[in-house]
C-alpha cells in the first residue's frame, strides 16, 4: 500500500480536519476493525480460528468479486 497516496485536508486556519485515503486502505482498516470487534467474543474467536484452519473454501478476494463488494 502506498501511504503517500493519503491526502490531508485543512481548514482555512491550517488545522487538519479530514483525510482522503485510497479505497484499498479503507477496506484494510474496515477489515481490521471488524476482526477486532469479532475477536471480543470468545465464541466468534473460536469460529474465526476454525475457519482460518479450513483448507477448502473461497479466498476473500474471490468472494468480493463474486458478490461485487
N, C-alpha and C positions, 0 to 999 in steps of 0.2 A: 504494500500500500504506500502510495506517495503522500506522505504527510505534508509535503509542501503545497499540495492542492487545497489545503484548508484556507479559507478566507475569513478574515476577521472584519466585522462591520462596526464602525464607530459612530457615535452621535456627533452633534455639532461642537461638543466640548472635548472631543477626543477620547471619550470613555468607550471602551469596547463593550458592546451590549448584545451582539449577535455573532453567530458563527455559521458559515456556509461550508458544508463538508460533502465530499463525494458520496453518492448513494451506497457504494460498496462499503465504505467505512461506517456509514449509518447502519447498514444491515449487520455488520460485525458487532457494533455497540448494542443494538437491539437484541441480538442473539445472546450476548454475554449477560445482559440484564435479565432476559427470560431464564437463562440457565441458572443464574444466581437465585432468582425467585423460586424456581422449581427445586433447587437443592436445599431450600429451607425446610422442606418436608422430607422426613426420613423415608416415607413410602415412595415419594416421587424420585428420591435419590436412588433407591433400590431399582425402580423401574428404568431409570436412565442408564444405570450401570449395566443392567441386564441387556438393554437394547444395544449398548455400546459393544458388548461382547458377542452379540449375534453375528454370524458370518453371512447370513443371507439378508436380503432387503435391498433398498434403493438408497443411493447417496443423496444427500440434501440437495445438491445442485440438480440432480435428475428430477427430484420431486418438485423443485421450484419451476423447472422448465415445463414439466408435465401439467402443473396447475397454474402456470403463468404468474408466479408470485415474484 
